[in-house]
Amino acid sequence: MKKILLLLIIGGIVYAALSYHFILTDNSIKVLKKTNLTFDNTYVDARGRKQAELYMNPALLKAGIRNIFKADGVTIQK
């Protein structure tokens, strides 16, 4: 029984890593649904000036990273 429970927990963690971006900001952790099931950019550090670099990542842009930061009042102009 313990093995089945452990497999379910591990399966849930793997599914979350495949399905969501976890973005660490200065104030909190934001969760953004991925557009494709991949392990790329599962954990993203967006503290400080690193937020501008996120706008150059096509996978994060497609997932809607601008909306996450717009809600916090952070905008980056050209």
C-alpha angles and dihedrals in degrees: 000000000000091000092054092049091048091050091050092051093048090046090053092050092049091048091051091049090051095045108039142049112221107206119193110208131178092268108026149341116278123202119211125182114240121232093218132032102251139127091233115119095359091146117033125182109214101167120136119341094351091090091082090058091058091065088065094057109096095202092054093045091052090049091053108259090158092063091052093055095037088061088056092049095251115136129170118206128202 
